[in-house]
């Protein structure tokens, strides 16, 4: 595998982890009685935050090597 395909795989992993974070956030919000709209907004914010952090970490690691 070349470096480009490895980077694509890590971005895919970051996206999937972010999706899991969003799903867990939505489940937790609905379990405490929040509406579907509120749970969706919280899940979207959690996804964006996790994906941004993941890309930032990947970018920092890529500059080091």
N, CA, C and O atoms as a Tripos MOL2 file, in Angstrom:
@<TRIPOS>MOLECULE
protein
  260   259    65     0     0
PROTEIN
NO_CHARGES

@<TRIPOS>ATOM
      1 N           0.8390   -1.1870    0.0000 N.3       1 UNK1
      2 CA          0.0000    0.0000    0.0000 C.3       1 UNK1
      3 C           0.8750    1.2370    0.0000 C.2       1 UNK1
      4 O           1.8600    1.3270    0.7320 O.2       1 UNK1
      5 N           0.4980    2.1730   -0.8250 N.am      2 UNK2
      6 CA          1.2660    3.4100   -0.8270 C.3       2 UNK2
      7 C           0.7350    4.3710    0.2260 C.2       2 UNK2
      8 O          -0.2850    4.1090    0.8630 O.2       2 UNK2
      9 N           1.4270    5.4700    0.3990 N.am      3 UNK3
     10 CA          1.1110    6.4270    1.4610 C.3       3 UNK3
     11 C          -0.2620    7.0680    1.2680 C.2       3 UNK3
     12 O          -0.9580    7.3480    2.2440 O.2       3 UNK3
     13 N          -0.6520    7.3000    0.0220 N.am      4 UNK4
     14 CA         -1.9370    7.9450   -0.2550 C.3       4 UNK4
     15 C          -3.1120    7.0520    0.1300 C.2       4 UNK4
     16 O          -4.0830    7.5200    0.7260 O.2       4 UNK4
     17 N          -3.0240    5.7700   -0.2080 N.am      5 UNK5
     18 CA         -4.1250    4.8760    0.1370 C.3       5 UNK5
     19 C          -4.1980    4.6460    1.6380 C.2       5 UNK5
     20 O          -5.2850    4.4520    2.1800 O.2       5 UNK5
     21 N          -3.0610    4.6660    2.3120 N.am      6 UNK6
     22 CA         -3.0670    4.5450    3.7710 C.3       6 UNK6
     23 C          -3.7430    5.7600    4.3930 C.2       6 UNK6
     24 O          -4.4970    5.6220    5.3560 O.2       6 UNK6
     25 N          -3.4830    6.9310    3.8610 N.am      7 UNK7
     26 CA         -4.1210    8.1470    4.3780 C.3       7 UNK7
     27 C          -5.6310    8.0860    4.1690 C.2       7 UNK7
     28 O          -6.3920    8.4970    5.0450 O.2       7 UNK7
     29 N          -6.0700    7.5830    3.0300 N.am      8 UNK8
     30 CA         -7.5030    7.4590    2.7780 C.3       8 UNK8
     31 C          -8.1620    6.4940    3.7590 C.2       8 UNK8
     32 O          -9.2810    6.7310    4.2140 O.2       8 UNK8
     33 N          -7.4750    5.4230    4.0770 N.am      9 UNK9
     34 CA         -8.0210    4.4620    5.0370 C.3       9 UNK9
     35 C          -8.1450    5.0840    6.4270 C.2       9 UNK9
     36 O          -9.1330    4.8470    7.1230 O.2       9 UNK9
     37 N          -7.1570    5.8730    6.8350 N.am     10 UNK10
     38 CA         -7.2290    6.5160    8.1460 C.3      10 UNK10
     39 C          -8.3420    7.5520    8.1970 C.2      10 UNK10
     40 O          -8.9790    7.7240    9.2360 O.2      10 UNK10
     41 N          -8.5830    8.2400    7.0940 N.am     11 UNK11
     42 CA         -9.6970    9.1920    7.0490 C.3      11 UNK11
     43 C         -11.0220    8.4480    7.1380 C.2      11 UNK11
     44 O         -11.9540    8.9180    7.7910 O.2      11 UNK11
     45 N         -11.1160    7.2960    6.4900 N.am     12 UNK12
     46 CA        -12.3200    6.4720    6.5900 C.3      12 UNK12
     47 C         -12.5390    5.9970    8.0240 C.2      12 UNK12
     48 O         -13.6630    6.0360    8.5250 O.2      12 UNK12
     49 N         -11.4850    5.5520    8.6810 N.am     13 UNK13
     50 CA        -11.5860    5.1190   10.0760 C.3      13 UNK13
     51 C         -12.0350    6.2800   10.9580 C.2      13 UNK13
     52 O         -12.8670    6.0980   11.8470 O.2      13 UNK13
     53 N         -11.4980    7.4510   10.7200 N.am     14 UNK14
     54 CA        -11.8920    8.6350   11.4860 C.3      14 UNK14
     55 C         -13.3760    8.9350   11.2890 C.2      14 UNK14
     56 O         -14.0720    9.2660   12.2490 O.2      14 UNK14
     57 N         -13.8570    8.8230   10.0730 N.am     15 UNK15
     58 CA        -15.2720    9.0570    9.8070 C.3      15 UNK15
     59 C         -16.1660    8.0310   10.4800 C.2      15 UNK15
     60 O         -17.2280    8.3750   10.9980 O.2      15 UNK15
     61 N         -15.7460    6.7750   10.4760 N.am     16 UNK16
     62 CA        -16.5470    5.7310   11.1180 C.3      16 UNK16
     63 C         -16.5660    5.8810   12.6320 C.2      16 UNK16
     64 O         -17.6000    5.6640   13.2640 O.2      16 UNK16
     65 N         -15.4410    6.2490   13.2140 N.am     17 UNK17
     66 CA        -15.4070    6.4970   14.6570 C.3      17 UNK17
     67 C         -16.2970    7.6840   15.0050 C.2      17 UNK17
     68 O         -16.9960    7.6610   16.0180 O.2      17 UNK17
     69 N         -16.2760    8.7120   14.1780 N.am     18 UNK18
     70 CA        -17.1240    9.8760   14.4060 C.3      18 UNK18
     71 C         -18.5990    9.5110   14.3060 C.2      18 UNK18
     72 O         -19.4260   10.0400   15.0480 O.2      18 UNK18
     73 N         -18.9220    8.6190   13.4020 N.am     19 UNK19
     74 CA        -20.3040    8.1550   13.2720 C.3      19 UNK19
     75 C         -20.7490    7.4020   14.5240 C.2      19 UNK19
     76 O         -21.8760    7.5780   14.9860 O.2      19 UNK19
     77 N         -19.8800    6.5770   15.0680 N.am     20 UNK20
     78 CA        -20.2040    5.8600   16.3040 C.3      20 UNK20
     79 C         -20.4060    6.8510   17.4540 C.2      20 UNK20
     80 O         -21.3230    6.6890   18.2590 O.2      20 UNK20
     81 N         -19.5590    7.8650   17.5290 N.am     21 UNK21
     82 CA        -19.7090    8.8940   18.5630 C.3      21 UNK21
     83 C         -21.0580    9.5880   18.4160 C.2      21 UNK21
     84 O         -21.7360    9.8330   19.4150 O.2      21 UNK21
     85 N         -21.4540    9.9050   17.1970 N.am     22 UNK22
     86 CA        -22.7370   10.5630   16.9640 C.3      22 UNK22
     87 C         -23.9070    9.6660   17.3460 C.2      22 UNK22
     88 O         -24.8780   10.1340   17.9390 O.2      22 UNK22
     89 N         -23.8230    8.3950   17.0150 N.am     23 UNK23
     90 CA        -24.9010    7.4640   17.3680 C.3      23 UNK23
     91 C         -25.0350    7.2970   18.8780 C.2      23 UNK23
     92 O         -26.1490    7.2670   19.4010 O.2      23 UNK23
     93 N         -23.9260    7.1910   19.5720 N.am     24 UNK24
     94 CA        -23.9650    7.0730   21.0290 C.3      24 UNK24
     95 C         -24.5370    8.3430   21.6460 C.2      24 UNK24
     96 O         -25.3200    8.2760   22.5940 O.2      24 UNK24
     97 N         -24.1550    9.4850   21.1180 N.am     25 UNK25
     98 CA        -24.6870   10.7480   21.6170 C.3      25 UNK25
     99 C         -26.1980   10.8180   21.4240 C.2      25 UNK25
    100 O         -26.9180   11.2270   22.3350 O.2      25 UNK25
    101 N         -26.6850   10.4250   20.2560 N.am     26 UNK26
    102 CA        -28.1270   10.4460   20.0040 C.3      26 UNK26
    103 C         -28.8680    9.4920   20.9340 C.2      26 UNK26
    104 O         -29.9400    9.8250   21.4390 O.2      26 UNK26
    105 N         -28.3040    8.3080   21.1620 N.am     27 UNK27
    106 CA        -28.9590    7.3540   22.0520 C.3      27 UNK27
    107 C         -28.9940    7.8710   23.4880 C.2      27 UNK27
    108 O         -29.9960    7.7080   24.1840 O.2      27 UNK27
    109 N         -27.9090    8.4880   23.9260 N.am     28 UNK28
    110 CA        -27.8880    9.0230   25.2880 C.3      28 UNK28
    111 C         -28.8760   10.1810   25.4500 C.2      28 UNK28
    112 O         -29.5530   10.2830   26.4740 O.2      28 UNK28
    113 N         -28.9570   11.0410   24.4510 N.am     29 UNK29
    114 CA        -29.8870   12.1740   24.5370 C.3      29 UNK29
    115 C         -31.3380   11.7090   24.5620 C.2      29 UNK29
    116 O         -32.1480   12.2450   25.3190 O.2      29 UNK29
    117 N         -31.6710   10.7180   23.7420 N.am     30 UNK30
    118 CA        -33.0570   10.2430   23.7430 C.3      30 UNK30
    119 C         -33.3780    9.4460   25.0030 C.2      30 UNK30
    120 O         -34.5350    9.3960   25.4190 O.2      30 UNK30
    121 N         -32.3760    8.8260   25.6150 N.am     31 UNK31
    122 CA        -32.6400    8.0560   26.8300 C.3      31 UNK31
    123 C         -32.9520    8.9430   28.0260 C.2      31 UNK31
    124 O         -33.5710    8.4870   28.9880 O.2      31 UNK31
    125 N         -32.5330   10.2040   27.9790 N.am     32 UNK32
    126 CA        -32.8450   11.1210   29.0780 C.3      32 UNK32
    127 C         -34.0920   11.9370   28.7870 C.2      32 UNK32
    128 O         -34.4420   12.8270   29.5620 O.2      32 UNK32
    129 N         -34.7690   11.6480   27.6800 N.am     33 UNK33
    130 CA        -36.0450   12.2840   27.3920 C.3      33 UNK33
    131 C         -36.0010   13.4740   26.4480 C.2      33 UNK33
    132 O         -36.9800   14.2140   26.3510 O.2      33 UNK33
    133 N         -34.8960   13.6760   25.7530 N.am     34 UNK34
    134 CA        -34.8140   14.7790   24.8020 C.3      34 UNK34
    135 C         -35.6160   14.4450   23.5480 C.2      34 UNK34
    136 O         -35.8240   13.2750   23.2270 O.2      34 UNK34
    137 N         -36.0560   15.4690   22.8520 N.am     35 UNK35
    138 CA        -36.8090   15.2530   21.6180 C.3      35 UNK35
    139 C         -35.8730   14.7540   20.5140 C.2      35 UNK35
    140 O         -34.6500   14.8190   20.6360 O.2      35 UNK35
    141 N         -36.4750   14.2600   19.4490 N.am     36 UNK36
    142 CA        -35.6750   13.7380   18.3320 C.3      36 UNK36
    143 C         -34.8510   14.8460   17.6830 C.2      36 UNK36
    144 O         -33.7120   14.6160   17.2770 O.2      36 UNK36
    145 N         -35.4170   16.0350   17.5850 N.am     37 UNK37
    146 CA        -34.6890   17.1510   16.9790 C.3      37 UNK37
    147 C         -33.4760   17.5370   17.8200 C.2      37 UNK37
    148 O         -32.3940   17.7790   17.2850 O.2      37 UNK37
    149 N         -33.6590   17.5920   19.1210 N.am     38 UNK38
    150 CA        -32.5470   17.9400   20.0080 C.3      38 UNK38
    151 C         -31.4620   16.8740   19.9740 C.2      38 UNK38
    152 O         -30.2730   17.1920   19.9840 O.2      38 UNK38
    153 N         -31.8700   15.6070   19.9330 N.am     39 UNK39
    154 CA        -30.8990   14.5200   19.8610 C.3      39 UNK39
    155 C         -30.1280   14.5620   18.5480 C.2      39 UNK39
    156 O         -28.9260   14.2970   18.5200 O.2      39 UNK39
    157 N         -30.8160   14.8940   17.4680 N.am     40 UNK40
    158 CA        -30.1590   14.9790   16.1610 C.3      40 UNK40
    159 C         -29.1520   16.1200   16.1140 C.2      40 UNK40
    160 O         -28.0560   15.9660   15.5740 O.2      40 UNK40
    161 N         -29.5240   17.2590   16.6770 N.am     41 UNK41
    162 CA        -28.5860   18.3930   16.7090 C.3      41 UNK41
    163 C         -27.3650   18.0750   17.5630 C.2      41 UNK41
    164 O         -26.2420   18.4220   17.1950 O.2      41 UNK41
    165 N         -27.5730   17.4310   18.6780 N.am     42 UNK42
    166 CA        -26.4420   17.0570   19.5340 C.3      42 UNK42
    167 C         -25.5520   16.0310   18.8390 C.2      42 UNK42
    168 O         -24.3260   16.1080   18.9280 O.2      42 UNK42
    169 N         -26.1600   15.0810   18.1550 N.am     43 UNK43
    170 CA        -25.3820   14.0710   17.4380 C.3      43 UNK43
    171 C         -24.5730   14.6990   16.3040 C.2      43 UNK43
    172 O         -23.4300   14.3110   16.0640 O.2      43 UNK43
    173 N         -25.1600   15.6550   15.6170 N.am     44 UNK44
    174 CA        -24.4300   16.3460   14.5520 C.3      44 UNK44
    175 C         -23.2390   17.1230   15.0920 C.2      44 UNK44
    176 O         -22.1600   17.1220   14.4990 O.2      44 UNK44
    177 N         -23.4460   17.7790   16.2120 N.am     45 UNK45
    178 CA        -22.3420   18.5150   16.8300 C.3      45 UNK45
    179 C         -21.2490   17.5630   17.2940 C.2      45 UNK45
    180 O         -20.0630   17.8570   17.1460 O.2      45 UNK45
    181 N         -21.6420   16.4250   17.8530 N.am     46 UNK46
    182 CA        -20.6560   15.4330   18.3040 C.3      46 UNK46
    183 C         -19.8840   14.8580   17.1180 C.2      46 UNK46
    184 O         -18.6740   14.6510   17.2020 O.2      46 UNK46
    185 N         -20.5900   14.6010   16.0100 N.am     47 UNK47
    186 CA        -19.9160   14.0910   14.8150 C.3      47 UNK47
    187 C         -18.8980   15.1000   14.2950 C.2      47 UNK47
    188 O         -17.7530   14.7470   14.0120 O.2      47 UNK47
    189 N         -19.3170   16.3480   14.1720 N.am     48 UNK48
    190 CA        -18.4280   17.3770   13.6430 C.3      48 UNK48
    191 C         -17.2000   17.5620   14.5310 C.2      48 UNK48
    192 O         -16.0870   17.7250   14.0310 O.2      48 UNK48
    193 N         -17.4010   17.5370   15.8280 N.am     49 UNK49
    194 CA        -16.2830   17.6980   16.7560 C.3      49 UNK49
    195 C         -15.3180   16.5200   16.6760 C.2      49 UNK49
    196 O         -14.1040   16.7110   16.6020 O.2      49 UNK49
    197 N         -15.8540   15.3140   16.6910 N.am     50 UNK50
    198 CA        -14.9990   14.1240   16.6390 C.3      50 UNK50
    199 C         -14.2540   14.0380   15.3080 C.2      50 UNK50
    200 O         -13.0760   13.6830   15.2760 O.2      50 UNK50
    201 N         -14.9390   14.3610   14.2130 N.am     51 UNK51
    202 CA        -14.2900   14.2970   12.8970 C.3      51 UNK51
    203 C         -13.2110   15.3740   12.7720 C.2      51 UNK51
    204 O         -12.1360   15.1220   12.2270 O.2      51 UNK51
    205 N         -13.5000   16.5600   13.2720 N.am     52 UNK52
    206 CA        -12.4990   17.6300   13.2400 C.3      52 UNK52
    207 C         -11.2770   17.2980   14.0680 C.2      52 UNK52
    208 O         -10.1460   17.5260   13.6380 O.2      52 UNK52
    209 N         -11.5020   16.7530   15.2680 N.am     53 UNK53
    210 CA        -10.3650   16.3390   16.0980 C.3      53 UNK53
    211 C          -9.5710   15.2240   15.4270 C.2      53 UNK53
    212 O          -8.3400   15.2330   15.4520 O.2      53 UNK53
    213 N         -10.2660   14.2740   14.8360 N.am     54 UNK54
    214 CA         -9.5760   13.1810   14.1540 C.3      54 UNK54
    215 C          -8.7240   13.6640   12.9910 C.2      54 UNK54
    216 O          -7.5830   13.2330   12.8260 O.2      54 UNK54
    217 N          -9.2810   14.5550   12.1920 N.am     55 UNK55
    218 CA         -8.5060   15.0880   11.0710 C.3      55 UNK55
    219 C          -7.3300   15.9290   11.5510 C.2      55 UNK55
    220 O          -6.2580   15.9200   10.9450 O.2      55 UNK55
    221 N          -7.5390   16.6510   12.6370 N.am     56 UNK56
    222 CA         -6.4420   17.4360   13.1990 C.3      56 UNK56
    223 C          -5.3070   16.5510   13.6930 C.2      56 UNK56
    224 O          -4.1340   16.8610   13.4860 O.2      56 UNK56
    225 N          -5.6570   15.4600   14.3390 N.am     57 UNK57
    226 CA         -4.6330   14.5240   14.8140 C.3      57 UNK57
    227 C          -3.9240   13.8810   13.6330 C.2      57 UNK57
    228 O          -2.7000   13.7520   13.6390 O.2      57 UNK57
    229 N          -4.6800   13.4780   12.6240 N.am     58 UNK58
    230 CA         -4.0310   12.8810   11.4330 C.3      58 UNK58
    231 C          -3.1090   13.8830   10.7470 C.2      58 UNK58
    232 O          -2.0210   13.5180   10.3010 O.2      58 UNK58
    233 N          -3.5300   15.1360   10.6590 N.am     59 UNK59
    234 CA         -2.6920   16.1580   10.0490 C.3      59 UNK59
    235 C          -1.4230   16.3990   10.8380 C.2      59 UNK59
    236 O          -0.3480   16.5690   10.2630 O.2      59 UNK59
    237 N          -1.5470   16.4150   12.1690 N.am     60 UNK60
    238 CA         -0.3640   16.6020   13.0070 C.3      60 UNK60
    239 C           0.5980   15.4310   12.8840 C.2      60 UNK60
    240 O           1.8120   15.6280   12.8410 O.2      60 UNK60
    241 N           0.0700   14.2220   12.8270 N.am     61 UNK61
    242 CA          0.9260   13.0510   12.6800 C.3      61 UNK61
    243 C           1.5870   13.0050   11.3060 C.2      61 UNK61
    244 O           2.7240   12.5550   11.1670 O.2      61 UNK61
    245 N           0.8660   13.4730   10.3040 N.am     62 UNK62
    246 CA          1.4300   13.4380    8.9560 C.3      62 UNK62
    247 C           2.5880   14.4250    8.8080 C.2      62 UNK62
    248 O           3.5440   14.1520    8.0820 O.2      62 UNK62
    249 N           2.5080   15.5750    9.4950 N.am     63 UNK63
    250 CA          3.5850   16.5560    9.4120 C.3      63 UNK63
    251 C           4.8410   16.0700   10.1170 C.2      63 UNK63
    252 O           5.9520   16.4510    9.7500 O.2      63 UNK63
    253 N           4.6640   15.2250   11.1330 N.am     64 UNK64
    254 CA          5.8240   14.7310   11.8810 C.3      64 UNK64
    255 C           6.6550   13.7430   11.0700 C.2      64 UNK64
    256 O           7.8750   13.6850   11.2300 O.2      64 UNK64
    257 N           6.0110   12.9670   10.2040 N.am     65 UNK65
    258 CA          6.7350   11.9280    9.4780 C.3      65 UNK65
    259 C           7.2790   12.4340    8.1650 C.2      65 UNK65
    260 O           7.9170   11.6800    7.4290 O.2      65 UNK65
@<TRIPOS>BOND
     1     1     2 1
     2     2     3 1
     3     3     4 2
     4     3     5 am
     5     5     6 1
     6     6     7 1
     7     7     8 2
     8     7     9 am
     9     9    10 1
    10    10    11 1
    11    11    12 2
    12    11    13 am
    13    13    14 1
    14    14    15 1
    15    15    16 2
    16    15    17 am
    17    17    18 1
    18    18    19 1
    19    19    20 2
    20    19    21 am
    21    21    22 1
    22    22    23 1
    23    23    24 2
    24    23    25 am
    25    25    26 1
    26    26    27 1
    27    27    28 2
    28    27    29 am
    29    29    30 1
    30    30    31 1
    31    31    32 2
    32    31    33 am
    33    33    34 1
    34    34    35 1
    35    35    36 2
    36    35    37 am
    37    37    38 1
    38    38    39 1
    39    39    40 2
    40    39    41 am
    41    41    42 1
    42    42    43 1
    43    43    44 2
    44    43    45 am
    45    45    46 1
    46    46    47 1
    47    47    48 2
    48    47    49 am
    49    49    50 1
    50    50    51 1
    51    51    52 2
    52    51    53 am
    53    53    54 1
    54    54    55 1
    55    55    56 2
    56    55    57 am
    57    57    58 1
    58    58    59 1
    59    59    60 2
    60    59    61 am
    61    61    62 1
    62    62    63 1
    63    63    64 2
    64    63    65 am
    65    65    66 1
    66    66    67 1
    67    67    68 2
    68    67    69 am
    69    69    70 1
    70    70    71 1
    71    71    72 2
    72    71    73 am
    73    73    74 1
    74    74    75 1
    75    75    76 2
    76    75    77 am
    77    77    78 1
    78    78    79 1
    79    79    80 2
    80    79    81 am
    81    81    82 1
    82    82    83 1
    83    83    84 2
    84    83    85 am
    85    85    86 1
    86    86    87 1
    87    87    88 2
    88    87    89 am
    89    89    90 1
    90    90    91 1
    91    91    92 2
    92    91    93 am
    93    93    94 1
    94    94    95 1
    95    95    96 2
    96    95    97 am
    97    97    98 1
    98    98    99 1
    99    99   100 2
   100    99   101 am
   101   101   102 1
   102   102   103 1
   103   103   104 2
   104   103   105 am
   105   105   106 1
   106   106   107 1
   107   107   108 2
   108   107   109 am
   109   109   110 1
   110   110   111 1
   111   111   112 2
   112   111   113 am
   113   113   114 1
   114   114   115 1
   115   115   116 2
   116   115   117 am
   117   117   118 1
   118   118   119 1
   119   119   120 2
   120   119   121 am
   121   121   122 1
   122   122   123 1
   123   123   124 2
   124   123   125 am
   125   125   126 1
   126   126   127 1
   127   127   128 2
   128   127   129 am
   129   129   130 1
   130   130   131 1
   131   131   132 2
   132   131   133 am
   133   133   134 1
   134   134   135 1
   135   135   136 2
   136   135   137 am
   137   137   138 1
   138   138   139 1
   139   139   140 2
   140   139   141 am
   141   141   142 1
   142   142   143 1
   143   143   144 2
   144   143   145 am
   145   145   146 1
   146   146   147 1
   147   147   148 2
   148   147   149 am
   149   149   150 1
   150   150   151 1
   151   151   152 2
   152   151   153 am
   153   153   154 1
   154   154   155 1
   155   155   156 2
   156   155   157 am
   157   157   158 1
   158   158   159 1
   159   159   160 2
   160   159   161 am
   161   161   162 1
   162   162   163 1
   163   163   164 2
   164   163   165 am
   165   165   166 1
   166   166   167 1
   167   167   168 2
   168   167   169 am
   169   169   170 1
   170   170   171 1
   171   171   172 2
   172   171   173 am
   173   173   174 1
   174   174   175 1
   175   175   176 2
   176   175   177 am
   177   177   178 1
   178   178   179 1
   179   179   180 2
   180   179   181 am
   181   181   182 1
   182   182   183 1
   183   183   184 2
   184   183   185 am
   185   185   186 1
   186   186   187 1
   187   187   188 2
   188   187   189 am
   189   189   190 1
   190   190   191 1
   191   191   192 2
   192   191   193 am
   193   193   194 1
   194   194   195 1
   195   195   196 2
   196   195   197 am
   197   197   198 1
   198   198   199 1
   199   199   200 2
   200   199   201 am
   201   201   202 1
   202   202   203 1
   203   203   204 2
   204   203   205 am
   205   205   206 1
   206   206   207 1
   207   207   208 2
   208   207   209 am
   209   209   210 1
   210   210   211 1
   211   211   212 2
   212   211   213 am
   213   213   214 1
   214   214   215 1
   215   215   216 2
   216   215   217 am
   217   217   218 1
   218   218   219 1
   219   219   220 2
   220   219   221 am
   221   221   222 1
   222   222   223 1
   223   223   224 2
   224   223   225 am
   225   225   226 1
   226   226   227 1
   227   227   228 2
   228   227   229 am
   229   229   230 1
   230   230   231 1
   231   231   232 2
   232   231   233 am
   233   233   234 1
   234   234   235 1
   235   235   236 2
   236   235   237 am
   237   237   238 1
   238   238   239 1
   239   239   240 2
   240   239   241 am
   241   241   242 1
   242   242   243 1
   243   243   244 2
   244   243   245 am
   245   245   246 1
   246   246   247 1
   247   247   248 2
   248   247   249 am
   249   249   250 1
   250   250   251 1
   251   251   252 2
   252   251   253 am
   253   253   254 1
   254   254   255 1
   255   255   256 2
   256   255   257 am
   257   257   258 1
   258   258   259 1
   259   259   260 2
@<TRIPOS>SUBSTRUCTURE
     1 UNK1         2 RESIDUE 1 A UNK
     2 UNK2         6 RESIDUE 1 A UNK
     3 UNK3        10 RESIDUE 1 A UNK
     4 UNK4        14 RESIDUE 1 A UNK
     5 UNK5        18 RESIDUE 1 A UNK
     6 UNK6        22 RESIDUE 1 A UNK
     7 UNK7        26 RESIDUE 1 A UNK
     8 UNK8        30 RESIDUE 1 A UNK
     9 UNK9        34 RESIDUE 1 A UNK
    10 UNK10       38 RESIDUE 1 A UNK
    11 UNK11       42 RESIDUE 1 A UNK
    12 UNK12       46 RESIDUE 1 A UNK
    13 UNK13       50 RESIDUE 1 A UNK
    14 UNK14       54 RESIDUE 1 A UNK
    15 UNK15       58 RESIDUE 1 A UNK
    16 UNK16       62 RESIDUE 1 A UNK
    17 UNK17       66 RESIDUE 1 A UNK
    18 UNK18       70 RESIDUE 1 A UNK
    19 UNK19       74 RESIDUE 1 A UNK
    20 UNK20       78 RESIDUE 1 A UNK
    21 UNK21       82 RESIDUE 1 A UNK
    22 UNK22       86 RESIDUE 1 A UNK
    23 UNK23       90 RESIDUE 1 A UNK
    24 UNK24       94 RESIDUE 1 A UNK
    25 UNK25       98 RESIDUE 1 A UNK
    26 UNK26      102 RESIDUE 1 A UNK
    27 UNK27      106 RESIDUE 1 A UNK
    28 UNK28      110 RESIDUE 1 A UNK
    29 UNK29      114 RESIDUE 1 A UNK
    30 UNK30      118 RESIDUE 1 A UNK
    31 UNK31      122 RESIDUE 1 A UNK
    32 UNK32      126 RESIDUE 1 A UNK
    33 UNK33      130 RESIDUE 1 A UNK
    34 UNK34      134 RESIDUE 1 A UNK
    35 UNK35      138 RESIDUE 1 A UNK
    36 UNK36      142 RESIDUE 1 A UNK
    37 UNK37      146 RESIDUE 1 A UNK
    38 UNK38      150 RESIDUE 1 A UNK
    39 UNK39      154 RESIDUE 1 A UNK
    40 UNK40      158 RESIDUE 1 A UNK
    41 UNK41      162 RESIDUE 1 A UNK
    42 UNK42      166 RESIDUE 1 A UNK
    43 UNK43      170 RESIDUE 1 A UNK
    44 UNK44      174 RESIDUE 1 A UNK
    45 UNK45      178 RESIDUE 1 A UNK
    46 UNK46      182 RESIDUE 1 A UNK
    47 UNK47      186 RESIDUE 1 A UNK
    48 UNK48      190 RESIDUE 1 A UNK
    49 UNK49      194 RESIDUE 1 A UNK
    50 UNK50      198 RESIDUE 1 A UNK
    51 UNK51      202 RESIDUE 1 A UNK
    52 UNK52      206 RESIDUE 1 A UNK
    53 UNK53      210 RESIDUE 1 A UNK
    54 UNK54      214 RESIDUE 1 A UNK
    55 UNK55      218 RESIDUE 1 A UNK
    56 UNK56      222 RESIDUE 1 A UNK
    57 UNK57      226 RESIDUE 1 A UNK
    58 UNK58      230 RESIDUE 1 A UNK
    59 UNK59      234 RESIDUE 1 A UNK
    60 UNK60      238 RESIDUE 1 A UNK
    61 UNK61      242 RESIDUE 1 A UNK
    62 UNK62      246 RESIDUE 1 A UNK
    63 UNK63      250 RESIDUE 1 A UNK
    64 UNK64      254 RESIDUE 1 A UNK
    65 UNK65      258 RESIDUE 1 A UNK
